[in-house]
Structure formats: C-alpha cells, structure tokens
Amino acid sequence: MDDYNQINKNNFLYQPHQYLGKFTPQNLVFNANLQEFSQRVSYICNQQTDEKYSPLTCYEEIDRLWQQLTHSFKTLGIDKNETE
C-alpha cells in the first residue's frame, strides 16, 4: 500500500477532532495526548475482543497508558479548575 492510501486509511479509522476548548499550548498538547490515549485503548479493547490479548494484558497495557496520560497532565501543569 502506498503512503497516500495509508494516510487516507489512518484518517478514516482515527479521525482527529479539532480542539475547541480554551486555547493554551498545554491544553492543545494534552488534547492530542488524550485523543491518542482513546485510540490506543480502543485498539487494545478490539484486540481483546478478538481474543488476541488476554484480559490481564489489556488491563496492564491500559493502566500503563493511563499512567502516561496522568504524567502528561501533571507535566503540562494544567490546573484542574481550568479543565472543568
């Protein structure tokens, strides 16, 4: 498959959504990280549904991704009151 078709396939399967919240560089980066987290969790769930991953493997992988997202949130210094 050539690069053009792969890009179209990825855009169809993993549609990025435009960020509409309060713009700050930190919020924009966190939103991108959150969308990536969501896509990866969906992929892992599908793998478990197809019995390619065990429930334990899925749990561990999603937990690892959650820890990365939490670290991103803290590192970016996003105020919890600002996100509500």
VOPAGU-2260 file (C-alpha; in pm, 1 decimal, decimal comma):
REM VOPAGU-2260
SITE   aa  ch    i         X         Y         Z
SITE  MET   A    0       0,0       0,0       0,0
SITE  ASP   A    1     142,9     337,1     -92,3
SITE  ASP   A    2     182,0     622,3     156,8
SITE  TYR   A    3    -115,7     818,9      23,2
SITE  ASN   A    4    -357,2     530,0      73,1
SITE  GLN   A    5    -214,3     459,5     420,0
SITE  ILE   A    6    -269,5     823,5     521,7
SITE  ASN   A    7    -629,2     811,5     395,3
SITE  LYS   A    8    -689,2     484,4     581,0
SITE  ASN   A    9    -547,7     626,2     904,9
SITE  ASN   A   10    -754,2     945,1     870,9
SITE  PHE   A   11   -1066,5     735,1     818,1
SITE  LEU   A   12   -1001,9     498,6    1108,6
SITE  TYR   A   13    -855,5     750,2    1352,8
SITE  GLN   A   14   -1023,9    1079,1    1280,2
SITE  PRO   A   15    -858,5    1361,2    1470,5
SITE  HIS   A   16   -1104,9    1608,4    1615,8
SITE  GLN   A   17   -1042,6    1979,9    1618,5
SITE  TYR   A   18    -973,9    2121,9    1964,0
SITE  LEU   A   19   -1247,1    2368,8    2058,1
SITE  GLY   A   20   -1160,7    2435,7    2423,0
SITE  LYS   A   21    -977,5    2728,2    2578,3
SITE  PHE   A   22    -656,9    2756,3    2379,6
SITE  THR   A   23    -327,7    2725,9    2555,5
SITE  PRO   A   24     -31,8    2529,1    2422,5
SITE  GLN   A   25     -63,1    2295,3    2721,9
SITE  ASN   A   26    -433,6    2229,8    2660,2
SITE  LEU   A   27    -369,1    2161,4    2292,4
SITE  VAL   A   28     -89,9    1914,0    2368,5
SITE  PHE   A   29    -296,1    1740,9    2636,5
SITE  ASN   A   30    -591,2    1713,2    2399,1
SITE  ALA   A   31    -368,1    1543,1    2141,5
SITE  ASN   A   32    -240,1    1306,3    2412,7
SITE  LEU   A   33    -596,5    1235,0    2523,8
SITE  GLN   A   34    -706,0    1152,7    2168,3
SITE  GLU   A   35    -408,1     920,1    2126,7
SITE  PHE   A   36    -493,1     751,0    2458,1
SITE  SER   A   37    -851,1     699,1    2340,2
SITE  GLN   A   38    -738,9     547,8    2009,6
SITE  ARG   A   39    -495,4     310,7    2177,1
SITE  VAL   A   40    -749,8     197,0    2436,3
SITE  SER   A   41    -997,1     127,2    2156,5
SITE  TYR   A   42    -733,8     -76,3    1971,3
SITE  ILE   A   43    -648,4    -277,2    2283,9
SITE  CYS   A   44   -1016,1    -347,4    2352,7
SITE  ASN   A   45   -1062,6    -469,4    1997,5
SITE  GLN   A   46    -762,1    -699,8    2033,0
SITE  GLN   A   47    -911,8    -849,1    2348,2
SITE  THR   A   48   -1249,8    -889,9    2178,1
SITE  ASP   A   49   -1074,3   -1083,6    1900,1
SITE  GLU   A   50    -900,1   -1292,4    2170,8
SITE  LYS   A   51    -554,6   -1175,7    2061,3
SITE  TYR   A   52    -482,9   -1021,6    2404,5
SITE  SER   A   53    -572,7   -1164,3    2742,1
SITE  PRO   A   54    -782,7    -955,0    2980,2
SITE  LEU   A   55    -479,6    -919,3    3208,2
SITE  THR   A   56    -259,2    -799,7    2922,6
SITE  CYS   A   57    -524,9    -545,5    2825,3
SITE  TYR   A   58    -559,6    -422,9    3180,8
SITE  GLU   A   59    -183,4    -383,1    3219,1
SITE  GLU   A   60    -147,1    -203,5    2885,8
SITE  ILE   A   61    -436,8      34,5    2954,6
SITE  ASP   A   62    -300,2     100,5    3303,6
SITE  ARG   A   63      39,5     185,9    3150,3
SITE  LEU   A   64    -126,1     422,6    2902,0
SITE  TRP   A   65    -325,2     582,2    3185,9
SITE  GLN   A   66      -5,7     641,2    3382,4
SITE  GLN   A   67     146,3     811,2    3076,4
SITE  LEU   A   68    -161,3    1032,1    3037,2
SITE  THR   A   69    -155,5    1123,7    3407,1
SITE  HIS   A   70     214,3    1208,6    3381,8
SITE  SER   A   71     141,3    1424,7    3076,0
SITE  PHE   A   72    -132,9    1611,3    3262,5
SITE  LYS   A   73      92,1    1678,9    3560,7
SITE  THR   A   74     396,5    1769,0    3349,2
SITE  LEU   A   75     198,7    2017,6    3141,6
SITE  GLY   A   76      85,7    2189,3    3462,8
SITE  ILE   A   77    -279,0    2205,9    3369,0
SITE  ASP   A   78    -490,6    2347,9    3653,1
SITE  LYS   A   79    -774,2    2109,9    3742,1
SITE  ASN   A   80   -1014,5    2400,5    3795,0
SITE  GLU   A   81    -939,9    2529,1    3445,6
SITE  THR   A   82   -1040,3    2199,8    3279,4
SITE  GLU   A   83   -1387,9    2181,6    3434,8
